[in-house]
Amino acid sequence: MLILEVAYLRDAVVAATPWDRTAPEWPPHPDRLFSALVATWAEHGGDPAARAALQWLETLGPPQIHAA
């Protein structure tokens, strides 16, 4: 099992639901989270071991999401 905890670093979320552009996206779409992981990987030097972890994550099936 892989558990991700999302903590926004800013006071605002720049992500809206597709069906209501005024409502914040919650929970974050899995693609958005994966993109953030890849961006962080690239910003911190692109470590080969971390790249392997991201590639492994890509092979997993759709996530089960439990969000408050």
CHARMM internal coordinates of N, CA and C (Angstrom, degrees):
IC EDIT
DIST 1 N 1 CA 1.4360
DIST 1 CA 1 C 1.5239
ANGL 1 N 1 CA 1 C 108.36
DIST 1 C 2 N 1.3020
ANGL 1 CA 1 C 2 N 115.08
DIHE 1 N 1 CA 1 C 2 N 138.21
DIST 2 N 2 CA 1.4630
ANGL 1 C 2 N 2 CA 122.27
DIHE 1 CA 1 C 2 N 2 CA 176.32
DIST 2 CA 2 C 1.5137
ANGL 2 N 2 CA 2 C 107.13
DIHE 1 C 2 N 2 CA 2 C -117.63
DIST 2 C 3 N 1.3183
ANGL 2 CA 2 C 3 N 116.28
DIHE 2 N 2 CA 2 C 3 N 127.50
DIST 3 N 3 CA 1.4618
ANGL 2 C 3 N 3 CA 121.03
DIHE 2 CA 2 C 3 N 3 CA 179.64
DIST 3 CA 3 C 1.5231
ANGL 3 N 3 CA 3 C 108.18
DIHE 2 C 3 N 3 CA 3 C -118.70
DIST 3 C 4 N 1.3232
ANGL 3 CA 3 C 4 N 116.06
DIHE 3 N 3 CA 3 C 4 N 130.29
DIST 4 N 4 CA 1.4564
ANGL 3 C 4 N 4 CA 121.51
DIHE 3 CA 3 C 4 N 4 CA 176.03
DIST 4 CA 4 C 1.5201
ANGL 4 N 4 CA 4 C 108.40
DIHE 3 C 4 N 4 CA 4 C -115.17
DIST 4 C 5 N 1.3092
ANGL 4 CA 4 C 5 N 115.59
DIHE 4 N 4 CA 4 C 5 N 131.95
DIST 5 N 5 CA 1.4592
ANGL 4 C 5 N 5 CA 120.62
DIHE 4 CA 4 C 5 N 5 CA 173.17
DIST 5 CA 5 C 1.5190
ANGL 5 N 5 CA 5 C 106.94
DIHE 4 C 5 N 5 CA 5 C -105.58
DIST 5 C 6 N 1.3131
ANGL 5 CA 5 C 6 N 117.09
DIHE 5 N 5 CA 5 C 6 N 128.77
DIST 6 N 6 CA 1.4618
ANGL 5 C 6 N 6 CA 122.03
DIHE 5 CA 5 C 6 N 6 CA -177.66
DIST 6 CA 6 C 1.5168
ANGL 6 N 6 CA 6 C 109.14
DIHE 5 C 6 N 6 CA 6 C -101.84
DIST 6 C 7 N 1.3077
ANGL 6 CA 6 C 7 N 116.19
DIHE 6 N 6 CA 6 C 7 N 124.28
DIST 7 N 7 CA 1.4623
ANGL 6 C 7 N 7 CA 122.41
DIHE 6 CA 6 C 7 N 7 CA 174.83
DIST 7 CA 7 C 1.5256
ANGL 7 N 7 CA 7 C 107.54
DIHE 6 C 7 N 7 CA 7 C -128.18
DIST 7 C 8 N 1.2990
ANGL 7 CA 7 C 8 N 116.25
DIHE 7 N 7 CA 7 C 8 N 118.94
DIST 8 N 8 CA 1.4655
ANGL 7 C 8 N 8 CA 119.82
DIHE 7 CA 7 C 8 N 8 CA 179.17
DIST 8 CA 8 C 1.5245
ANGL 8 N 8 CA 8 C 109.44
DIHE 7 C 8 N 8 CA 8 C -77.65
DIST 8 C 9 N 1.3138
ANGL 8 CA 8 C 9 N 116.72
DIHE 8 N 8 CA 8 C 9 N 136.44
DIST 9 N 9 CA 1.4611
ANGL 8 C 9 N 9 CA 121.74
DIHE 8 CA 8 C 9 N 9 CA -176.32
DIST 9 CA 9 C 1.5202
ANGL 9 N 9 CA 9 C 112.91
DIHE 8 C 9 N 9 CA 9 C -91.19
DIST 9 C 10 N 1.3143
ANGL 9 CA 9 C 10 N 116.35
DIHE 9 N 9 CA 9 C 10 N -8.26
DIST 10 N 10 CA 1.4687
ANGL 9 C 10 N 10 CA 121.05
DIHE 9 CA 9 C 10 N 10 CA 179.54
DIST 10 CA 10 C 1.5191
ANGL 10 N 10 CA 10 C 108.79
DIHE 9 C 10 N 10 CA 10 C -117.24
DIST 10 C 11 N 1.3163
ANGL 10 CA 10 C 11 N 115.51
DIHE 10 N 10 CA 10 C 11 N 169.35
DIST 11 N 11 CA 1.4646
ANGL 10 C 11 N 11 CA 120.03
DIHE 10 CA 10 C 11 N 11 CA 178.87
DIST 11 CA 11 C 1.5222
ANGL 11 N 11 CA 11 C 112.35
DIHE 10 C 11 N 11 CA 11 C -81.79
DIST 11 C 12 N 1.3227
ANGL 11 CA 11 C 12 N 117.29
DIHE 11 N 11 CA 11 C 12 N -2.65
DIST 12 N 12 CA 1.4571
ANGL 11 C 12 N 12 CA 120.47
DIHE 11 CA 11 C 12 N 12 CA -177.88
DIST 12 CA 12 C 1.5204
ANGL 12 N 12 CA 12 C 109.83
DIHE 11 C 12 N 12 CA 12 C -134.07
DIST 12 C 13 N 1.3217
ANGL 12 CA 12 C 13 N 114.85
DIHE 12 N 12 CA 12 C 13 N 149.97
DIST 13 N 13 CA 1.4595
ANGL 12 C 13 N 13 CA 121.47
DIHE 12 CA 12 C 13 N 13 CA 176.08
DIST 13 CA 13 C 1.5168
ANGL 13 N 13 CA 13 C 107.48
DIHE 12 C 13 N 13 CA 13 C -106.69
DIST 13 C 14 N 1.3183
ANGL 13 CA 13 C 14 N 117.00
DIHE 13 N 13 CA 13 C 14 N 128.47
DIST 14 N 14 CA 1.4576
ANGL 13 C 14 N 14 CA 120.99
DIHE 13 CA 13 C 14 N 14 CA 179.29
DIST 14 CA 14 C 1.5324
ANGL 14 N 14 CA 14 C 107.56
DIHE 13 C 14 N 14 CA 14 C -107.24
DIST 14 C 15 N 1.3109
ANGL 14 CA 14 C 15 N 114.71
DIHE 14 N 14 CA 14 C 15 N 63.49
DIST 15 N 15 CA 1.4586
ANGL 14 C 15 N 15 CA 121.98
DIHE 14 CA 14 C 15 N 15 CA 178.91
DIST 15 CA 15 C 1.5191
ANGL 15 N 15 CA 15 C 107.32
DIHE 14 C 15 N 15 CA 15 C -155.14
DIST 15 C 16 N 1.3133
ANGL 15 CA 15 C 16 N 116.48
DIHE 15 N 15 CA 15 C 16 N 122.41
DIST 16 N 16 CA 1.4580
ANGL 15 C 16 N 16 CA 121.08
DIHE 15 CA 15 C 16 N 16 CA -178.41
DIST 16 CA 16 C 1.5130
ANGL 16 N 16 CA 16 C 110.20
DIHE 15 C 16 N 16 CA 16 C -116.01
DIST 16 C 17 N 1.3175
ANGL 16 CA 16 C 17 N 115.22
DIHE 16 N 16 CA 16 C 17 N 156.91
DIST 17 N 17 CA 1.4615
ANGL 16 C 17 N 17 CA 119.41
DIHE 16 CA 16 C 17 N 17 CA 175.11
DIST 17 CA 17 C 1.5248
ANGL 17 N 17 CA 17 C 108.69
DIHE 16 C 17 N 17 CA 17 C -70.34
DIST 17 C 18 N 1.3161
ANGL 17 CA 17 C 18 N 118.50
DIHE 17 N 17 CA 17 C 18 N 146.96
DIST 18 N 18 CA 1.4653
ANGL 17 C 18 N 18 CA 120.52
DIHE 17 CA 17 C 18 N 18 CA -178.54
DIST 18 CA 18 C 1.5307
ANGL 18 N 18 CA 18 C 113.29
DIHE 17 C 18 N 18 CA 18 C -64.06
DIST 18 C 19 N 1.3291
ANGL 18 CA 18 C 19 N 117.29
DIHE 18 N 18 CA 18 C 19 N -28.78
DIST 19 N 19 CA 1.4616
ANGL 18 C 19 N 19 CA 120.12
DIHE 18 CA 18 C 19 N 19 CA -175.45
DIST 19 CA 19 C 1.5267
ANGL 19 N 19 CA 19 C 112.96
DIHE 18 C 19 N 19 CA 19 C -92.78
DIST 19 C 20 N 1.3320
ANGL 19 CA 19 C 20 N 118.40
DIHE 19 N 19 CA 19 C 20 N -10.06
DIST 20 N 20 CA 1.4613
ANGL 19 C 20 N 20 CA 121.83
DIHE 19 CA 19 C 20 N 20 CA 177.05
DIST 20 CA 20 C 1.5213
ANGL 20 N 20 CA 20 C 107.84
DIHE 19 C 20 N 20 CA 20 C -149.09
DIST 20 C 21 N 1.3189
ANGL 20 CA 20 C 21 N 116.83
DIHE 20 N 20 CA 20 C 21 N 96.79
DIST 21 N 21 CA 1.4682
ANGL 20 C 21 N 21 CA 121.44
DIHE 20 CA 20 C 21 N 21 CA -173.99
DIST 21 CA 21 C 1.5322
ANGL 21 N 21 CA 21 C 112.99
DIHE 20 C 21 N 21 CA 21 C -66.69
DIST 21 C 22 N 1.3421
ANGL 21 CA 21 C 22 N 117.65
DIHE 21 N 21 CA 21 C 22 N -7.98
DIST 22 N 22 CA 1.4635
ANGL 21 C 22 N 22 CA 119.61
DIHE 21 CA 21 C 22 N 22 CA 177.79
DIST 22 CA 22 C 1.5226
ANGL 22 N 22 CA 22 C 111.85
DIHE 21 C 22 N 22 CA 22 C -95.45
DIST 22 C 23 N 1.3282
ANGL 22 CA 22 C 23 N 117.86
DIHE 22 N 22 CA 22 C 23 N -8.15
DIST 23 N 23 CA 1.4692
ANGL 22 C 23 N 23 CA 121.69
DIHE 22 CA 22 C 23 N 23 CA -178.62
DIST 23 CA 23 C 1.5250
ANGL 23 N 23 CA 23 C 110.17
DIHE 22 C 23 N 23 CA 23 C -100.34
DIST 23 C 24 N 1.3202
ANGL 23 CA 23 C 24 N 117.33
DIHE 23 N 23 CA 23 C 24 N 136.05
DIST 24 N 24 CA 1.4701
ANGL 23 C 24 N 24 CA 118.99
DIHE 23 CA 23 C 24 N 24 CA 178.40
DIST 24 CA 24 C 1.5225
ANGL 24 N 24 CA 24 C 111.53
DIHE 23 C 24 N 24 CA 24 C -68.14
DIST 24 C 25 N 1.3159
ANGL 24 CA 24 C 25 N 115.63
DIHE 24 N 24 CA 24 C 25 N 148.11
DIST 25 N 25 CA 1.4638
ANGL 24 C 25 N 25 CA 121.29
DIHE 24 CA 24 C 25 N 25 CA 177.73
DIST 25 CA 25 C 1.5252
ANGL 25 N 25 CA 25 C 108.63
DIHE 24 C 25 N 25 CA 25 C -76.61
DIST 25 C 26 N 1.3362
ANGL 25 CA 25 C 26 N 116.32
DIHE 25 N 25 CA 25 C 26 N 115.01
DIST 26 N 26 CA 1.4565
ANGL 25 C 26 N 26 CA 120.39
DIHE 25 CA 25 C 26 N 26 CA 175.12
DIST 26 CA 26 C 1.5036
ANGL 26 N 26 CA 26 C 108.95
DIHE 25 C 26 N 26 CA 26 C -147.42
DIST 26 C 27 N 1.2963
ANGL 26 CA 26 C 27 N 119.69
DIHE 26 N 26 CA 26 C 27 N 130.60
DIST 27 N 27 CA 1.4616
ANGL 26 C 27 N 27 CA 125.08
DIHE 26 CA 26 C 27 N 27 CA -5.02
DIST 27 CA 27 C 1.5238
ANGL 27 N 27 CA 27 C 110.41
DIHE 26 C 27 N 27 CA 27 C -70.77
DIST 27 C 28 N 1.3201
ANGL 27 CA 27 C 28 N 117.34
DIHE 27 N 27 CA 27 C 28 N 162.20
DIST 28 N 28 CA 1.4631
ANGL 27 C 28 N 28 CA 119.66
DIHE 27 CA 27 C 28 N 28 CA 178.95
DIST 28 CA 28 C 1.5286
ANGL 28 N 28 CA 28 C 110.50
DIHE 27 C 28 N 28 CA 28 C -59.58
DIST 28 C 29 N 1.3099
ANGL 28 CA 28 C 29 N 115.55
DIHE 28 N 28 CA 28 C 29 N 142.63
DIST 29 N 29 CA 1.4653
ANGL 28 C 29 N 29 CA 120.58
DIHE 28 CA 28 C 29 N 29 CA 178.11
DIST 29 CA 29 C 1.5290
ANGL 29 N 29 CA 29 C 108.71
DIHE 28 C 29 N 29 CA 29 C -63.44
DIST 29 C 30 N 1.3391
ANGL 29 CA 29 C 30 N 118.13
DIHE 29 N 29 CA 29 C 30 N 139.17
DIST 30 N 30 CA 1.4736
ANGL 29 C 30 N 30 CA 120.50
DIHE 29 CA 29 C 30 N 30 CA 179.61
DIST 30 CA 30 C 1.5308
ANGL 30 N 30 CA 30 C 113.22
DIHE 29 C 30 N 30 CA 30 C -53.79
DIST 30 C 31 N 1.3272
ANGL 30 CA 30 C 31 N 117.73
DIHE 30 N 30 CA 30 C 31 N -35.60
DIST 31 N 31 CA 1.4700
ANGL 30 C 31 N 31 CA 119.79
DIHE 30 CA 30 C 31 N 31 CA 178.13
DIST 31 CA 31 C 1.5291
ANGL 31 N 31 CA 31 C 111.25
DIHE 30 C 31 N 31 CA 31 C -63.81
DIST 31 C 32 N 1.3193
ANGL 31 CA 31 C 32 N 116.30
DIHE 31 N 31 CA 31 C 32 N -37.40
DIST 32 N 32 CA 1.4661
ANGL 31 C 32 N 32 CA 119.74
DIHE 31 CA 31 C 32 N 32 CA 179.23
DIST 32 CA 32 C 1.5288
ANGL 32 N 32 CA 32 C 110.10
DIHE 31 C 32 N 32 CA 32 C -65.79
DIST 32 C 33 N 1.3251
ANGL 32 CA 32 C 33 N 116.57
DIHE 32 N 32 CA 32 C 33 N -41.07
DIST 33 N 33 CA 1.4679
ANGL 32 C 33 N 33 CA 119.84
DIHE 32 CA 32 C 33 N 33 CA 178.25
DIST 33 CA 33 C 1.5275
ANGL 33 N 33 CA 33 C 111.18
DIHE 32 C 33 N 33 CA 33 C -65.11
DIST 33 C 34 N 1.3354
ANGL 33 CA 33 C 34 N 116.62
DIHE 33 N 33 CA 33 C 34 N -42.75
DIST 34 N 34 CA 1.4576
ANGL 33 C 34 N 34 CA 119.49
DIHE 33 CA 33 C 34 N 34 CA 179.46
DIST 34 CA 34 C 1.5235
ANGL 34 N 34 CA 34 C 110.71
DIHE 33 C 34 N 34 CA 34 C -63.15
DIST 34 C 35 N 1.3277
ANGL 34 CA 34 C 35 N 116.50
DIHE 34 N 34 CA 34 C 35 N -41.21
DIST 35 N 35 CA 1.4689
ANGL 34 C 35 N 35 CA 120.22
DIHE 34 CA 34 C 35 N 35 CA 177.94
DIST 35 CA 35 C 1.5244
ANGL 35 N 35 CA 35 C 111.24
DIHE 34 C 35 N 35 CA 35 C -60.92
DIST 35 C 36 N 1.3229
ANGL 35 CA 35 C 36 N 116.74
DIHE 35 N 35 CA 35 C 36 N -38.28
DIST 36 N 36 CA 1.4653
ANGL 35 C 36 N 36 CA 120.14
DIHE 35 CA 35 C 36 N 36 CA 178.27
DIST 36 CA 36 C 1.5278
ANGL 36 N 36 CA 36 C 110.50
DIHE 35 C 36 N 36 CA 36 C -66.29
DIST 36 C 37 N 1.3293
ANGL 36 CA 36 C 37 N 117.09
DIHE 36 N 36 CA 36 C 37 N -39.34
DIST 37 N 37 CA 1.4661
ANGL 36 C 37 N 37 CA 119.99
DIHE 36 CA 36 C 37 N 37 CA 177.66
DIST 37 CA 37 C 1.5330
ANGL 37 N 37 CA 37 C 111.14
DIHE 36 C 37 N 37 CA 37 C -63.47
DIST 37 C 38 N 1.3177
ANGL 37 CA 37 C 38 N 116.73
DIHE 37 N 37 CA 37 C 38 N -42.93
DIST 38 N 38 CA 1.4660
ANGL 37 C 38 N 38 CA 120.92
DIHE 37 CA 37 C 38 N 38 CA 179.70
DIST 38 CA 38 C 1.5338
ANGL 38 N 38 CA 38 C 110.49
DIHE 37 C 38 N 38 CA 38 C -65.42
DIST 38 C 39 N 1.3260
ANGL 38 CA 38 C 39 N 117.13
DIHE 38 N 38 CA 38 C 39 N -42.80
DIST 39 N 39 CA 1.4636
ANGL 38 C 39 N 39 CA 120.46
DIHE 38 CA 38 C 39 N 39 CA 179.27
DIST 39 CA 39 C 1.5315
ANGL 39 N 39 CA 39 C 110.61
DIHE 38 C 39 N 39 CA 39 C -62.24
DIST 39 C 40 N 1.3241
ANGL 39 CA 39 C 40 N 116.78
DIHE 39 N 39 CA 39 C 40 N -42.06
DIST 40 N 40 CA 1.4612
ANGL 39 C 40 N 40 CA 120.63
DIHE 39 CA 39 C 40 N 40 CA 178.17
DIST 40 CA 40 C 1.5221
ANGL 40 N 40 CA 40 C 110.90
DIHE 39 C 40 N 40 CA 40 C -63.91
DIST 40 C 41 N 1.3288
ANGL 40 CA 40 C 41 N 116.06
DIHE 40 N 40 CA 40 C 41 N -42.20
DIST 41 N 41 CA 1.4724
ANGL 40 C 41 N 41 CA 120.67
DIHE 40 CA 40 C 41 N 41 CA 177.25
DIST 41 CA 41 C 1.5353
ANGL 41 N 41 CA 41 C 110.14
DIHE 40 C 41 N 41 CA 41 C -57.23
DIST 41 C 42 N 1.3292
ANGL 41 CA 41 C 42 N 116.41
DIHE 41 N 41 CA 41 C 42 N -47.57
DIST 42 N 42 CA 1.4629
ANGL 41 C 42 N 42 CA 120.53
DIHE 41 CA 41 C 42 N 42 CA -177.53
DIST 42 CA 42 C 1.5327
ANGL 42 N 42 CA 42 C 111.78
DIHE 41 C 42 N 42 CA 42 C -66.74
DIST 42 C 43 N 1.3276
ANGL 42 CA 42 C 43 N 116.89
DIHE 42 N 42 CA 42 C 43 N -39.19
DIST 43 N 43 CA 1.4663
ANGL 42 C 43 N 43 CA 120.91
DIHE 42 CA 42 C 43 N 43 CA -178.57
DIST 43 CA 43 C 1.5288
ANGL 43 N 43 CA 43 C 112.36
DIHE 42 C 43 N 43 CA 43 C -68.41
DIST 43 C 44 N 1.3210
ANGL 43 CA 43 C 44 N 116.57
DIHE 43 N 43 CA 43 C 44 N -20.51
DIST 44 N 44 CA 1.4647
ANGL 43 C 44 N 44 CA 120.09
DIHE 43 CA 43 C 44 N 44 CA -177.22
DIST 44 CA 44 C 1.5210
ANGL 44 N 44 CA 44 C 112.79
DIHE 43 C 44 N 44 CA 44 C -109.63
DIST 44 C 45 N 1.3256
ANGL 44 CA 44 C 45 N 116.63
DIHE 44 N 44 CA 44 C 45 N 28.80
DIST 45 N 45 CA 1.4512
ANGL 44 C 45 N 45 CA 120.70
DIHE 44 CA 44 C 45 N 45 CA 169.82
DIST 45 CA 45 C 1.5098
ANGL 45 N 45 CA 45 C 117.17
DIHE 44 C 45 N 45 CA 45 C 100.04
DIST 45 C 46 N 1.3194
ANGL 45 CA 45 C 46 N 118.83
DIHE 45 N 45 CA 45 C 46 N -5.25
DIST 46 N 46 CA 1.4619
ANGL 45 C 46 N 46 CA 120.40
DIHE 45 CA 45 C 46 N 46 CA 175.72
DIST 46 CA 46 C 1.5194
ANGL 46 N 46 CA 46 C 114.11
DIHE 45 C 46 N 46 CA 46 C 64.86
DIST 46 C 47 N 1.3143
ANGL 46 CA 46 C 47 N 117.62
DIHE 46 N 46 CA 46 C 47 N 47.00
DIST 47 N 47 CA 1.4652
ANGL 46 C 47 N 47 CA 122.77
DIHE 46 CA 46 C 47 N 47 CA 179.98
DIST 47 CA 47 C 1.5355
ANGL 47 N 47 CA 47 C 111.15
DIHE 46 C 47 N 47 CA 47 C -54.75
DIST 47 C 48 N 1.3344
ANGL 47 CA 47 C 48 N 118.75
DIHE 47 N 47 CA 47 C 48 N 129.50
DIST 48 N 48 CA 1.4654
ANGL 47 C 48 N 48 CA 121.50
DIHE 47 CA 47 C 48 N 48 CA -178.85
DIST 48 CA 48 C 1.5373
ANGL 48 N 48 CA 48 C 113.82
DIHE 47 C 48 N 48 CA 48 C -59.31
DIST 48 C 49 N 1.3208
ANGL 48 CA 48 C 49 N 117.81
DIHE 48 N 48 CA 48 C 49 N -36.40
DIST 49 N 49 CA 1.4673
ANGL 48 C 49 N 49 CA 119.72
DIHE 48 CA 48 C 49 N 49 CA 178.89
DIST 49 CA 49 C 1.5251
ANGL 49 N 49 CA 49 C 110.65
DIHE 48 C 49 N 49 CA 49 C -67.04
DIST 49 C 50 N 1.3204
ANGL 49 CA 49 C 50 N 116.43
DIHE 49 N 49 CA 49 C 50 N -39.39
DIST 50 N 50 CA 1.4635
ANGL 49 C 50 N 50 CA 120.08
DIHE 49 CA 49 C 50 N 50 CA 177.85
DIST 50 CA 50 C 1.5282
ANGL 50 N 50 CA 50 C 110.22
DIHE 49 C 50 N 50 CA 50 C -67.81
DIST 50 C 51 N 1.3283
ANGL 50 CA 50 C 51 N 116.31
DIHE 50 N 50 CA 50 C 51 N -36.04
DIST 51 N 51 CA 1.4664
ANGL 50 C 51 N 51 CA 119.38
DIHE 50 CA 50 C 51 N 51 CA 176.74
DIST 51 CA 51 C 1.5273
ANGL 51 N 51 CA 51 C 110.50
DIHE 50 C 51 N 51 CA 51 C -62.40
DIST 51 C 52 N 1.3083
ANGL 51 CA 51 C 52 N 117.17
DIHE 51 N 51 CA 51 C 52 N -41.92
DIST 52 N 52 CA 1.4592
ANGL 51 C 52 N 52 CA 120.92
DIHE 51 CA 51 C 52 N 52 CA 177.75
DIST 52 CA 52 C 1.5304
ANGL 52 N 52 CA 52 C 110.43
DIHE 51 C 52 N 52 CA 52 C -60.99
DIST 52 C 53 N 1.3294
ANGL 52 CA 52 C 53 N 116.77
DIHE 52 N 52 CA 52 C 53 N -38.88
DIST 53 N 53 CA 1.4659
ANGL 52 C 53 N 53 CA 120.38
DIHE 52 CA 52 C 53 N 53 CA 178.15
DIST 53 CA 53 C 1.5262
ANGL 53 N 53 CA 53 C 110.79
DIHE 52 C 53 N 53 CA 53 C -64.86
DIST 53 C 54 N 1.3282
ANGL 53 CA 53 C 54 N 117.16
DIHE 53 N 53 CA 53 C 54 N -40.86
DIST 54 N 54 CA 1.4637
ANGL 53 C 54 N 54 CA 120.42
DIHE 53 CA 53 C 54 N 54 CA 177.81
DIST 54 CA 54 C 1.5338
ANGL 54 N 54 CA 54 C 110.91
DIHE 53 C 54 N 54 CA 54 C -65.73
DIST 54 C 55 N 1.3126
ANGL 54 CA 54 C 55 N 116.46
DIHE 54 N 54 CA 54 C 55 N -39.62
DIST 55 N 55 CA 1.4630
ANGL 54 C 55 N 55 CA 119.58
DIHE 54 CA 54 C 55 N 55 CA 178.30
DIST 55 CA 55 C 1.5275
ANGL 55 N 55 CA 55 C 110.81
DIHE 54 C 55 N 55 CA 55 C -65.63
DIST 55 C 56 N 1.3314
ANGL 55 CA 55 C 56 N 117.13
DIHE 55 N 55 CA 55 C 56 N -37.35
DIST 56 N 56 CA 1.4614
ANGL 55 C 56 N 56 CA 120.42
DIHE 55 CA 55 C 56 N 56 CA 175.53
DIST 56 CA 56 C 1.5231
ANGL 56 N 56 CA 56 C 110.11
DIHE 55 C 56 N 56 CA 56 C -63.27
DIST 56 C 57 N 1.3254
ANGL 56 CA 56 C 57 N 116.45
DIHE 56 N 56 CA 56 C 57 N -42.87
DIST 57 N 57 CA 1.4605
ANGL 56 C 57 N 57 CA 121.27
DIHE 56 CA 56 C 57 N 57 CA 179.88
DIST 57 CA 57 C 1.5247
ANGL 57 N 57 CA 57 C 110.73
DIHE 56 C 57 N 57 CA 57 C -59.67
DIST 57 C 58 N 1.3246
ANGL 57 CA 57 C 58 N 116.97
DIHE 57 N 57 CA 57 C 58 N -36.54
DIST 58 N 58 CA 1.4658
ANGL 57 C 58 N 58 CA 121.35
DIHE 57 CA 57 C 58 N 58 CA 178.57
DIST 58 CA 58 C 1.5267
ANGL 58 N 58 CA 58 C 112.47
DIHE 57 C 58 N 58 CA 58 C -62.63
DIST 58 C 59 N 1.3191
ANGL 58 CA 58 C 59 N 117.24
DIHE 58 N 58 CA 58 C 59 N -26.80
DIST 59 N 59 CA 1.4662
ANGL 58 C 59 N 59 CA 120.04
DIHE 58 CA 58 C 59 N 59 CA -175.82
DIST 59 CA 59 C 1.5190
ANGL 59 N 59 CA 59 C 113.01
DIHE 58 C 59 N 59 CA 59 C -82.47
DIST 59 C 60 N 1.3407
ANGL 59 CA 59 C 60 N 117.68
DIHE 59 N 59 CA 59 C 60 N -10.62
DIST 60 N 60 CA 1.4592
ANGL 59 C 60 N 60 CA 120.89
DIHE 59 CA 59 C 60 N 60 CA -177.80
DIST 60 CA 60 C 1.5266
ANGL 60 N 60 CA 60 C 111.02
DIHE 59 C 60 N 60 CA 60 C -74.60
DIST 60 C 61 N 1.3000
ANGL 60 CA 60 C 61 N 115.29
DIHE 60 N 60 CA 60 C 61 N 156.50
DIST 61 N 61 CA 1.4562
ANGL 60 C 61 N 61 CA 120.93
DIHE 60 CA 60 C 61 N 61 CA 177.55
DIST 61 CA 61 C 1.5266
ANGL 61 N 61 CA 61 C 111.59
DIHE 60 C 61 N 61 CA 61 C -73.16
DIST 61 C 62 N 1.3359
ANGL 61 CA 61 C 62 N 115.82
DIHE 61 N 61 CA 61 C 62 N -176.98
DIST 62 N 62 CA 1.4660
ANGL 61 C 62 N 62 CA 119.79
DIHE 61 CA 61 C 62 N 62 CA 179.50
DIST 62 CA 62 C 1.5349
ANGL 62 N 62 CA 62 C 110.65
DIHE 61 C 62 N 62 CA 62 C -59.70
DIST 62 C 63 N 1.3155
ANGL 62 CA 62 C 63 N 116.32
DIHE 62 N 62 CA 62 C 63 N 143.75
DIST 63 N 63 CA 1.4718
ANGL 62 C 63 N 63 CA 119.45
DIHE 62 CA 62 C 63 N 63 CA -177.43
DIST 63 CA 63 C 1.5278
ANGL 63 N 63 CA 63 C 112.09
DIHE 62 C 63 N 63 CA 63 C -78.42
DIST 63 C 64 N 1.3257
ANGL 63 CA 63 C 64 N 114.80
DIHE 63 N 63 CA 63 C 64 N 154.96
DIST 64 N 64 CA 1.4620
ANGL 63 C 64 N 64 CA 120.67
DIHE 63 CA 63 C 64 N 64 CA 165.69
DIST 64 CA 64 C 1.5118
ANGL 64 N 64 CA 64 C 105.07
DIHE 63 C 64 N 64 CA 64 C -94.28
DIST 64 C 65 N 1.2974
ANGL 64 CA 64 C 65 N 116.45
DIHE 64 N 64 CA 64 C 65 N 130.21
DIST 65 N 65 CA 1.4577
ANGL 64 C 65 N 65 CA 119.81
DIHE 64 CA 64 C 65 N 65 CA -176.17
DIST 65 CA 65 C 1.5256
ANGL 65 N 65 CA 65 C 109.32
DIHE 64 C 65 N 65 CA 65 C -114.08
DIST 65 C 66 N 1.3235
ANGL 65 CA 65 C 66 N 115.11
DIHE 65 N 65 CA 65 C 66 N 125.95
DIST 66 N 66 CA 1.4626
ANGL 65 C 66 N 66 CA 122.60
DIHE 65 CA 65 C 66 N 66 CA 174.86
DIST 66 CA 66 C 1.5252
ANGL 66 N 66 CA 66 C 105.39
DIHE 65 C 66 N 66 CA 66 C -122.36
DIST 66 C 67 N 1.3178
ANGL 66 CA 66 C 67 N 116.57
DIHE 66 N 66 CA 66 C 67 N 111.07
DIST 67 N 67 CA 1.4567
ANGL 66 C 67 N 67 CA 119.77
DIHE 66 CA 66 C 67 N 67 CA -176.44
DIST 67 CA 67 C 1.5237
ANGL 67 N 67 CA 67 C 109.98
DIHE 66 C 67 N 67 CA 67 C -136.21
DIST 67 C 68 N 1.3159
ANGL 67 CA 67 C 68 N 114.42
DIHE 67 N 67 CA 67 C 68 N 139.52
DIST 68 N 68 CA 1.4642
ANGL 67 C 68 N 68 CA 119.92
DIHE 67 CA 67 C 68 N 68 CA 177.63
DIST 68 CA 68 C 1.5138
ANGL 68 N 68 CA 68 C 109.51
DIHE 67 C 68 N 68 CA 68 C -77.36
END
COOR INIT
IC SEED 1 N 1 CA 1 C
IC BUILD
